[in-house]
Amino acid sequence: MTQKLASRVMALVLAGMALPNAAHAQDEAEKPRGAWRTRIGAGPQLVPRFPGSGDMVFRPFLDVSRARGDTPFEFEAADESSGLPLLRQQGFDFGPALTFEGSRRTQDLPGVPRVGFTVEAGGFLEYTFANPVRARLEVRQGIGGHEGLVGMASVDYIARDRDDWLFAIGPRLSFSDGGYQRAYFGVPVEAPIPSGLPAFRPDGGIHAVGGTATFLKQLDRRWGISSYAKYDRLIDDAGRSPIVDRLDSKDQWSGGIMLTYTFGPVND
């Protein structure tokens, strides 16, 4: 999420490498006729400095979307990873998911081990019920940094008037394994004296519940705005962590706004 444009480029590369020729040919045959349109967006977002942090920092809020002909741009929640569907069948979409997580520095929490920058790579599964409800499941493995397994289950109610405006809202459930939770919420036995915190070894499981709302509005034929707001509540072992208690950060807020511009043919 914090580096959405870069992760989307990586997802495009992965999709191009993984998509079988037969599936690609079928996809090309099913595409609606018409020229491609590309919508890019950029702006700021305010997010926790790291998972479990009570401090907020500004980071880039970036996006790239494509659509063909008169087909509206597909809905993408601001808090989901970048990815491209490789397989579409009877309402299901499946494909790779890629995102990044920033580092937690030693100065952010003195006495507790640093967590390095992490690439999170995995996959997603979506199912569209009778419009306008969409469910999504993501599972990602950390490469470097926390090196844990993390995922999110979400459901969104989507109201829209094609590309003129869109509003979506829905619940979120975040889960992770012990490696992820120990990286961000654990206090190793060697850390209590320098950190002043008691030793704490969390297990895996659900670590947050919350919700996200997204709003997009076209201002004219080319320009538009996109915004989101998100809330997570840390629960179970994550919520009981002495780190979270020290930082008073069970409530995790984030939000952002971007200006968008559409390239290619647009309808009057």
ZADO-1210 file (C-alpha; in nm, 4 decimals, padded with zeros to 6 digits):
<atoms>
<atom x="00.0000" y="00.0000" z="00.0000" code="MET" pos="1"/>
<atom x="00.2711" y="00.2478" z="00.0850" code="THR" pos="2"/>
<atom x="00.4408" y="00.1957" z="-00.2487" code="GLN" pos="3"/>
<atom x="00.1386" y="00.1083" z="-00.4570" code="LYS" pos="4"/>
<atom x="00.2669" y="00.2218" z="-00.7940" code="LEU" pos="5"/>
<atom x="00.5897" y="00.0238" z="-00.7661" code="ALA" pos="6"/>
<atom x="00.4092" y="-00.2870" z="-00.6449" code="SER" pos="7"/>
<atom x="00.1604" y="-00.2607" z="-00.9313" code="ARG" pos="8"/>
<atom x="00.4475" y="-00.2549" z="-01.1817" code="VAL" pos="9"/>
<atom x="00.5942" y="-00.5646" z="-01.0170" code="MET" pos="10"/>
<atom x="00.2545" y="-00.7341" z="-01.0293" code="ALA" pos="11"/>
<atom x="00.2303" y="-00.6600" z="-01.4012" code="LEU" pos="12"/>
<atom x="00.5679" y="-00.8266" z="-01.4557" code="VAL" pos="13"/>
<atom x="00.4683" y="-01.1311" z="-01.2502" code="LEU" pos="14"/>
<atom x="00.1403" y="-01.1624" z="-01.4348" code="ALA" pos="15"/>
<atom x="00.3112" y="-01.1484" z="-01.7727" code="GLY" pos="16"/>
<atom x="00.5510" y="-01.4250" z="-01.6694" code="MET" pos="17"/>
<atom x="00.2890" y="-01.6509" z="-01.5150" code="ALA" pos="18"/>
<atom x="-00.0079" y="-01.6253" z="-01.7517" code="LEU" pos="19"/>
<atom x="-00.0293" y="-01.9307" z="-01.9824" code="PRO" pos="20"/>
<atom x="-00.0540" y="-01.8641" z="-02.3544" code="ASN" pos="21"/>
<atom x="-00.3926" y="-02.0321" z="-02.3840" code="ALA" pos="22"/>
<atom x="-00.5420" y="-01.8295" z="-02.1006" code="ALA" pos="23"/>
<atom x="-00.3931" y="-01.5143" z="-02.2484" code="HIS" pos="24"/>
<atom x="-00.5480" y="-01.5852" z="-02.5864" code="ALA" pos="25"/>
<atom x="-00.8840" y="-01.6515" z="-02.4237" code="GLN" pos="26"/>
<atom x="-00.8593" y="-01.3281" z="-02.2266" code="ASP" pos="27"/>
<atom x="-00.7773" y="-01.1326" z="-02.5425" code="GLU" pos="28"/>
<atom x="-01.0772" y="-01.2851" z="-02.7190" code="ALA" pos="29"/>
<atom x="-01.3079" y="-01.1837" z="-02.4324" code="GLU" pos="30"/>
<atom x="-01.1882" y="-00.8221" z="-02.4048" code="LYS" pos="31"/>
<atom x="-01.4385" y="-00.5598" z="-02.5110" code="PRO" pos="32"/>
<atom x="-01.3468" y="-00.3785" z="-02.8296" code="ARG" pos="33"/>
<atom x="-01.2197" y="-00.0253" z="-02.8064" code="GLY" pos="34"/>
<atom x="-00.9100" y="00.1685" z="-02.7157" code="ALA" pos="35"/>
<atom x="-00.7406" y="00.1391" z="-02.3798" code="TRP" pos="36"/>
<atom x="-00.7802" y="00.4068" z="-02.1140" code="ARG" pos="37"/>
<atom x="-00.5248" y="00.4523" z="-01.8360" code="THR" pos="38"/>
<atom x="-00.5993" y="00.6326" z="-01.5103" code="ARG" pos="39"/>
<atom x="-00.3105" y="00.7382" z="-01.2890" code="ILE" pos="40"/>
<atom x="-00.3348" y="00.8952" z="-00.9458" code="GLY" pos="41"/>
<atom x="-00.0971" y="01.0484" z="-00.6944" code="ALA" pos="42"/>
<atom x="-00.1325" y="01.2175" z="-00.3577" code="GLY" pos="43"/>
<atom x="-00.0493" y="01.1859" z="00.0136" code="PRO" pos="44"/>
<atom x="-00.1717" y="00.9385" z="00.2709" code="GLN" pos="45"/>
<atom x="-00.1371" y="00.9378" z="00.6484" code="LEU" pos="46"/>
<atom x="-00.0590" y="00.5941" z="00.7958" code="VAL" pos="47"/>
<atom x="00.0896" y="00.4407" z="01.1128" code="PRO" pos="48"/>
<atom x="00.4705" y="00.4562" z="01.1091" code="ARG" pos="49"/>
<atom x="00.4761" y="00.0746" z="01.1426" code="PHE" pos="50"/>
<atom x="00.2186" y="-00.1907" z="01.2463" code="PRO" pos="51"/>
<atom x="00.1220" y="-00.1178" z="01.6037" code="GLY" pos="52"/>
<atom x="00.2656" y="00.2350" z="01.6036" code="SER" pos="53"/>
<atom x="00.0822" y="00.5260" z="01.7585" code="GLY" pos="54"/>
<atom x="00.2730" y="00.7748" z="01.5416" code="ASP" pos="55"/>
<atom x="00.1461" y="00.8755" z="01.1968" code="MET" pos="56"/>
<atom x="00.3584" y="00.9560" z="00.8926" code="VAL" pos="57"/>
<atom x="00.2872" y="01.0845" z="00.5417" code="PHE" pos="58"/>
<atom x="00.3645" y="00.8450" z="00.2563" code="ARG" pos="59"/>
<atom x="00.2840" y="00.8450" z="-00.1169" code="PRO" pos="60"/>
<atom x="-00.0640" y="00.7327" z="-00.2240" code="PHE" pos="61"/>
<atom x="-00.0304" y="00.6107" z="-00.5825" code="LEU" pos="62"/>
<atom x="-00.2373" y="00.4081" z="-00.8272" code="ASP" pos="63"/>
<atom x="-00.2559" y="00.2995" z="-01.1918" code="VAL" pos="64"/>
<atom x="-00.5716" y="00.1487" z="-01.3460" code="SER" pos="65"/>
<atom x="-00.6573" y="00.0408" z="-01.6998" code="ARG" pos="66"/>
<atom x="-00.9844" y="-00.0233" z="-01.8810" code="ALA" pos="67"/>
<atom x="-01.0834" y="-00.0811" z="-02.2406" code="ARG" pos="68"/>
<atom x="-01.3602" y="00.0731" z="-02.4452" code="GLY" pos="69"/>
<atom x="-01.6692" y="00.1641" z="-02.2438" code="ASP" pos="70"/>
<atom x="-01.5863" y="-00.0795" z="-01.9611" code="THR" pos="71"/>
<atom x="-01.5632" y="00.1049" z="-01.6270" code="PRO" pos="72"/>
<atom x="-01.2406" y="00.0874" z="-01.4302" code="PHE" pos="73"/>
<atom x="-01.2482" y="-00.2059" z="-01.1915" code="GLU" pos="74"/>
<atom x="-01.2959" y="-00.1311" z="-00.8236" code="PHE" pos="75"/>
<atom x="-00.9813" y="-00.1593" z="-00.6151" code="GLU" pos="76"/>
<atom x="-00.9819" y="-00.0841" z="-00.2428" code="ALA" pos="77"/>
<atom x="-00.7011" y="00.1426" z="-00.1273" code="ALA" pos="78"/>
<atom x="-00.5871" y="-00.1044" z="00.1402" code="ASP" pos="79"/>
<atom x="-00.5552" y="-00.4092" z="-00.0848" code="GLU" pos="80"/>
<atom x="-00.2314" y="-00.5234" z="-00.2437" code="SER" pos="81"/>
<atom x="-00.1563" y="-00.4698" z="-00.6096" code="SER" pos="82"/>
<atom x="-00.2318" y="-00.7626" z="-00.8365" code="GLY" pos="83"/>
<atom x="-00.3728" y="-00.8767" z="-01.1682" code="LEU" pos="84"/>
<atom x="-00.6296" y="-01.1555" z="-01.2121" code="PRO" pos="85"/>
<atom x="-00.4752" y="-01.4510" z="-01.3943" code="LEU" pos="86"/>
<atom x="-00.7883" y="-01.6640" z="-01.3821" code="LEU" pos="87"/>
<atom x="-01.1533" y="-01.5594" z="-01.3974" code="ARG" pos="88"/>
<atom x="-01.4235" y="-01.8192" z="-01.3596" code="GLN" pos="89"/>
<atom x="-01.7889" y="-01.7909" z="-01.2544" code="GLN" pos="90"/>
<atom x="-01.7426" y="-01.4807" z="-01.0419" code="GLY" pos="91"/>
<atom x="-01.4020" y="-01.5819" z="-00.9013" code="PHE" pos="92"/>
<atom x="-01.0787" y="-01.3924" z="-00.9706" code="ASP" pos="93"/>
<atom x="-00.7374" y="-01.5287" z="-00.8754" code="PHE" pos="94"/>
<atom x="-00.3925" y="-01.3771" z="-00.9146" code="GLY" pos="95"/>
<atom x="-00.0690" y="-01.2580" z="-00.7518" code="PRO" pos="96"/>
<atom x="-00.0614" y="-00.9991" z="-00.4749" code="ALA" pos="97"/>
<atom x="00.2320" y="-00.7756" z="-00.3940" code="LEU" pos="98"/>
<atom x="00.2890" y="-00.4967" z="-00.1434" code="THR" pos="99"/>
<atom x="00.5609" y="-00.3501" z="00.0786" code="PHE" pos="100"/>
<atom x="00.5886" y="-00.2802" z="00.4512" code="GLU" pos="101"/>
<atom x="00.8221" y="-00.0118" z="00.5816" code="GLY" pos="102"/>
<atom x="01.0842" y="-00.0705" z="00.8474" code="SER" pos="103"/>
<atom x="01.0642" y="-00.0194" z="01.2228" code="ARG" pos="104"/>
<atom x="01.3854" y="00.1475" z="01.3319" code="ARG" pos="105"/>
<atom x="01.5539" y="00.1033" z="01.6674" code="THR" pos="106"/>
<atom x="01.4913" y="00.4711" z="01.7452" code="GLN" pos="107"/>
<atom x="01.1176" y="00.4151" z="01.6902" code="ASP" pos="108"/>
<atom x="01.1120" y="00.1814" z="01.9915" code="LEU" pos="109"/>
<atom x="01.4393" y="00.1816" z="02.1864" code="PRO" pos="110"/>
<atom x="01.5495" y="-00.1557" z="02.3204" code="GLY" pos="111"/>
<atom x="01.3276" y="-00.3606" z="02.0868" code="VAL" pos="112"/>
<atom x="01.4839" y="-00.5221" z="01.7769" code="PRO" pos="113"/>
<atom x="01.4631" y="-00.3450" z="01.4416" code="ARG" pos="114"/>
<atom x="01.2309" y="-00.4830" z="01.1702" code="VAL" pos="115"/>
<atom x="01.3647" y="-00.4205" z="00.8213" code="GLY" pos="116"/>
<atom x="01.1866" y="-00.3207" z="00.5026" code="PHE" pos="117"/>
<atom x="00.9713" y="-00.6115" z="00.3815" code="THR" pos="118"/>
<atom x="00.8469" y="-00.7219" z="00.0403" code="VAL" pos="119"/>
<atom x="00.5203" y="-00.9134" z="00.0852" code="GLU" pos="120"/>
<atom x="00.4385" y="-01.1432" z="-00.2070" code="ALA" pos="121"/>
<atom x="00.1541" y="-01.3902" z="-00.2372" code="GLY" pos="122"/>
<atom x="-00.1860" y="-01.4261" z="-00.3972" code="GLY" pos="123"/>
<atom x="-00.5485" y="-01.3133" z="-00.3790" code="PHE" pos="124"/>
<atom x="-00.8868" y="-01.4735" z="-00.4379" code="LEU" pos="125"/>
<atom x="-01.1934" y="-01.2584" z="-00.5078" code="GLU" pos="126"/>
<atom x="-01.5564" y="-01.3490" z="-00.5446" code="TYR" pos="127"/>
<atom x="-01.8228" y="-01.1110" z="-00.6718" code="THR" pos="128"/>
<atom x="-02.1651" y="-01.1900" z="-00.5370" code="PHE" pos="129"/>
<atom x="-02.4695" y="-01.0453" z="-00.7077" code="ALA" pos="130"/>
<atom x="-02.3479" y="-00.6898" z="-00.7616" code="ASN" pos="131"/>
<atom x="-02.2657" y="-00.4769" z="-00.5658" code="PRO" pos="132"/>
<atom x="-02.0891" y="-00.7027" z="-00.3087" code="VAL" pos="133"/>
<atom x="-01.7320" y="-00.8293" z="-00.3472" code="ARG" pos="134"/>
<atom x="-01.5310" y="-01.0511" z="-00.1104" code="ALA" pos="135"/>
<atom x="-01.1515" y="-01.0799" z="-00.1207" code="ARG" pos="136"/>
<atom x="-00.8893" y="-01.2914" z="00.0546" code="LEU" pos="137"/>
<atom x="-00.5169" y="-01.2130" z="00.0426" code="GLU" pos="138"/>
<atom x="-00.2273" y="-01.4190" z="00.1794" code="VAL" pos="139"/>
<atom x="00.1305" y="-01.2854" z="00.1538" code="ARG" pos="140"/>
<atom x="00.4724" y="-01.4065" z="00.2656" code="GLN" pos="141"/>
<atom x="00.7240" y="-01.1545" z="00.3948" code="GLY" pos="142"/>
<atom x="01.0581" y="-01.1534" z="00.2135" code="ILE" pos="143"/>
<atom x="01.3197" y="-00.9906" z="00.4355" code="GLY" pos="144"/>
<atom x="01.2073" y="-00.7759" z="00.7259" code="GLY" pos="145"/>
<atom x="00.9460" y="-00.9561" z="00.9351" code="HIS" pos="146"/>
<atom x="00.9645" y="-01.2779" z="00.7229" code="GLU" pos="147"/>
<atom x="00.6191" y="-01.3770" z="00.8440" code="GLY" pos="148"/>
<atom x="00.2929" y="-01.4794" z="00.6795" code="LEU" pos="149"/>
<atom x="00.0192" y="-01.2150" z="00.6789" code="VAL" pos="150"/>
<atom x="-00.3210" y="-01.1788" z="00.5165" code="GLY" pos="151"/>
<atom x="-00.6506" y="-00.9958" z="00.5065" code="MET" pos="152"/>
<atom x="-01.0116" y="-01.0943" z="00.4456" code="ALA" pos="153"/>
<atom x="-01.2465" y="-00.8199" z="00.3272" code="SER" pos="154"/>
<atom x="-01.5988" y="-00.7611" z="00.2009" code="VAL" pos="155"/>
<atom x="-01.7001" y="-00.4416" z="00.0180" code="ASP" pos="156"/>
<atom x="-02.0385" y="-00.3002" z="-00.0715" code="TYR" pos="157"/>
<atom x="-01.9833" y="-00.0989" z="-00.3901" code="ILE" pos="158"/>
<atom x="-02.2171" y="00.1722" z="-00.5180" code="ALA" pos="159"/>
<atom x="-02.1229" y="00.3515" z="-00.8396" code="ARG" pos="160"/>
<atom x="-02.2349" y="00.5349" z="-01.1507" code="ASP" pos="161"/>
<atom x="-01.9851" y="00.3817" z="-01.3929" code="ARG" pos="162"/>
<atom x="-01.6710" y="00.5993" z="-01.3701" code="ASP" pos="163"/>
<atom x="-01.8529" y="00.9191" z="-01.2680" code="ASP" pos="164"/>
<atom x="-01.8477" y="00.8312" z="-00.8955" code="TRP" pos="165"/>
<atom x="-01.7911" y="00.5322" z="-00.6693" code="LEU" pos="166"/>
<atom x="-01.8410" y="00.4693" z="-00.2981" code="PHE" pos="167"/>
<atom x="-01.7419" y="00.1451" z="-00.1244" code="ALA" pos="168"/>
<atom x="-01.7406" y="00.0398" z="00.2387" code="ILE" pos="169"/>
<atom x="-01.6818" y="-00.2848" z="00.4207" code="GLY" pos="170"/>
<atom x="-01.5265" y="-00.4784" z="00.7103" code="PRO" pos="171"/>
<atom x="-01.1674" y="-00.6031" z="00.7360" code="ARG" pos="172"/>
<atom x="-01.0100" y="-00.8921" z="00.9259" code="LEU" pos="173"/>
<atom x="-00.6299" y="-00.9162" z="00.9389" code="SER" pos="174"/>
<atom x="-00.4425" y="-01.2318" z="01.0403" code="PHE" pos="175"/>
<atom x="-00.0795" y="-01.3403" z="01.0623" code="SER" pos="176"/>
<atom x="00.1501" y="-01.6154" z="01.1821" code="ASP" pos="177"/>
<atom x="00.3731" y="-01.6102" z="01.4891" code="GLY" pos="178"/>
<atom x="00.6722" y="-01.4809" z="01.2932" code="GLY" pos="179"/>
<atom x="00.4898" y="-01.1633" z="01.1887" code="TYR" pos="180"/>
<atom x="00.3389" y="-01.1035" z="01.5310" code="GLN" pos="181"/>
<atom x="00.6657" y="-01.1633" z="01.7149" code="ARG" pos="182"/>
<atom x="00.8411" y="-00.9179" z="01.4818" code="ALA" pos="183"/>
<atom x="00.5996" y="-00.6288" z="01.5489" code="TYR" pos="184"/>
<atom x="00.4315" y="-00.7146" z="01.8797" code="PHE" pos="185"/>
<atom x="00.6758" y="-00.9423" z="02.0594" code="GLY" pos="186"/>
<atom x="00.9397" y="-00.8528" z="02.3179" code="VAL" pos="187"/>
<atom x="01.2245" y="-01.1089" z="02.3170" code="PRO" pos="188"/>
<atom x="01.3672" y="-01.2279" z="02.6496" code="VAL" pos="189"/>
<atom x="01.6888" y="-01.0304" z="02.5912" code="GLU" pos="190"/>
<atom x="01.4990" y="-00.7025" z="02.5369" code="ALA" pos="191"/>
<atom x="01.3165" y="-00.6314" z="02.8675" code="PRO" pos="192"/>
<atom x="01.6072" y="-00.4621" z="03.0471" code="ILE" pos="193"/>
<atom x="01.6998" y="-00.2105" z="02.7705" code="PRO" pos="194"/>
<atom x="01.3387" y="-00.1553" z="02.6621" code="SER" pos="195"/>
<atom x="01.1747" y="-00.1501" z="03.0038" code="GLY" pos="196"/>
<atom x="00.9059" y="-00.3872" z="02.8713" code="LEU" pos="197"/>
<atom x="00.8223" y="-00.7381" z="02.9941" code="PRO" pos="198"/>
<atom x="00.9079" y="-01.0309" z="02.7672" code="ALA" pos="199"/>
<atom x="00.6157" y="-01.1244" z="02.5433" code="PHE" pos="200"/>
<atom x="00.5900" y="-01.4006" z="02.2791" code="ARG" pos="201"/>
<atom x="00.2672" y="-01.3769" z="02.0730" code="PRO" pos="202"/>
<atom x="00.1288" y="-01.6600" z="01.8636" code="ASP" pos="203"/>
<atom x="-00.0339" y="-01.6392" z="01.5230" code="GLY" pos="204"/>
<atom x="-00.3997" y="-01.5695" z="01.4592" code="GLY" pos="205"/>
<atom x="-00.6286" y="-01.2751" z="01.3991" code="ILE" pos="206"/>
<atom x="-00.4493" y="-00.9557" z="01.4987" code="HIS" pos="207"/>
<atom x="-00.6877" y="-00.6795" z="01.3837" code="ALA" pos="208"/>
<atom x="-01.0487" y="-00.6105" z="01.2855" code="VAL" pos="209"/>
<atom x="-01.1790" y="-00.2941" z="01.1263" code="GLY" pos="210"/>
<atom x="-01.3187" y="-00.1381" z="00.8121" code="GLY" pos="211"/>
<atom x="-01.2369" y="00.0734" z="00.5064" code="THR" pos="212"/>
<atom x="-01.4345" y="00.3294" z="00.3054" code="ALA" pos="213"/>
<atom x="-01.3375" y="00.4451" z="-00.0453" code="THR" pos="214"/>
<atom x="-01.4715" y="00.7367" z="-00.2491" code="PHE" pos="215"/>
<atom x="-01.3895" y="00.8309" z="-00.6110" code="LEU" pos="216"/>
<atom x="-01.5354" y="01.1212" z="-00.8087" code="LYS" pos="217"/>
<atom x="-01.4687" y="01.2417" z="-01.1640" code="GLN" pos="218"/>
<atom x="-01.4376" y="01.6201" z="-01.1713" code="LEU" pos="219"/>
<atom x="-01.4475" y="01.6399" z="-01.5519" code="ASP" pos="220"/>
<atom x="-01.3650" y="01.4153" z="-01.8498" code="ARG" pos="221"/>
<atom x="-00.9986" y="01.3795" z="-01.7455" code="ARG" pos="222"/>
<atom x="-00.9503" y="01.4809" z="-01.3843" code="TRP" pos="223"/>
<atom x="-01.0857" y="01.3177" z="-01.0712" code="GLY" pos="224"/>
<atom x="-01.0212" y="01.2571" z="-00.7022" code="ILE" pos="225"/>
<atom x="-00.9884" y="00.9358" z="-00.5041" code="SER" pos="226"/>
<atom x="-00.9859" y="00.9074" z="-00.1265" code="SER" pos="227"/>
<atom x="-01.0100" y="00.6508" z="00.1506" code="TYR" pos="228"/>
<atom x="-01.0307" y="00.6169" z="00.5282" code="ALA" pos="229"/>
<atom x="-00.9423" y="00.3050" z="00.7267" code="LYS" pos="230"/>
<atom x="-00.9675" y="00.1936" z="01.0887" code="TYR" pos="231"/>
<atom x="-00.8213" y="-00.1184" z="01.2515" code="ASP" pos="232"/>
<atom x="-00.8464" y="-00.2337" z="01.6119" code="ARG" pos="233"/>
<atom x="-00.5604" y="-00.4548" z="01.7329" code="LEU" pos="234"/>
<atom x="-00.6965" y="-00.7572" z="01.9212" code="ILE" pos="235"/>
<atom x="-00.5898" y="-01.0866" z="02.0845" code="ASP" pos="236"/>
<atom x="-00.2116" y="-01.1198" z="02.1265" code="ASP" pos="237"/>
<atom x="-00.1432" y="-00.8048" z="01.9239" code="ALA" pos="238"/>
<atom x="-00.3805" y="-00.6041" z="02.1413" code="GLY" pos="239"/>
<atom x="-00.2236" y="-00.7471" z="02.4602" code="ARG" pos="240"/>
<atom x="00.1327" y="-00.6686" z="02.3492" code="SER" pos="241"/>
<atom x="00.3307" y="-00.4519" z="02.5934" code="PRO" pos="242"/>
<atom x="00.4575" y="-00.2624" z="02.2874" code="ILE" pos="243"/>
<atom x="00.1016" y="-00.1666" z="02.1923" code="VAL" pos="244"/>
<atom x="00.0251" y="-00.0862" z="02.5562" code="ASP" pos="245"/>
<atom x="00.3346" y="00.1364" z="02.5780" code="ARG" pos="246"/>
<atom x="00.2481" y="00.3178" z="02.2546" code="LEU" pos="247"/>
<atom x="-00.1258" y="00.3359" z="02.3356" code="ASP" pos="248"/>
<atom x="-00.1943" y="00.2288" z="01.9774" code="SER" pos="249"/>
<atom x="-00.4666" y="-00.0355" z="01.9686" code="LYS" pos="250"/>
<atom x="-00.6588" y="00.2003" z="01.7398" code="ASP" pos="251"/>
<atom x="-00.4874" y="00.2172" z="01.3990" code="GLN" pos="252"/>
<atom x="-00.6107" y="00.4913" z="01.1622" code="TRP" pos="253"/>
<atom x="-00.5086" y="00.5735" z="00.8070" code="SER" pos="254"/>
<atom x="-00.6409" y="00.7753" z="00.5148" code="GLY" pos="255"/>
<atom x="-00.5394" y="00.9425" z="00.1923" code="GLY" pos="256"/>
<atom x="-00.6456" y="01.1472" z="-00.1065" code="ILE" pos="257"/>
<atom x="-00.5116" y="01.1598" z="-00.4610" code="MET" pos="258"/>
<atom x="-00.5723" y="01.3509" z="-00.7809" code="LEU" pos="259"/>
<atom x="-00.6322" y="01.1286" z="-01.0848" code="THR" pos="260"/>
<atom x="-00.5905" y="01.1848" z="-01.4583" code="TYR" pos="261"/>
<atom x="-00.7238" y="00.9613" z="-01.7372" code="THR" pos="262"/>
<atom x="-00.5278" y="00.9120" z="-02.0586" code="PHE" pos="263"/>
<atom x="-00.6855" y="00.7838" z="-02.3785" code="GLY" pos="264"/>
<atom x="-01.0294" y="00.8359" z="-02.5311" code="PRO" pos="265"/>
<atom x="-01.3020" y="00.9459" z="-02.2899" code="VAL" pos="266"/>
<atom x="-01.6721" y="00.9877" z="-02.3500" code="ASN" pos="267"/>
<atom x="-01.8266" y="01.3324" z="-02.3654" code="ASP" pos="268"/>
</atoms>
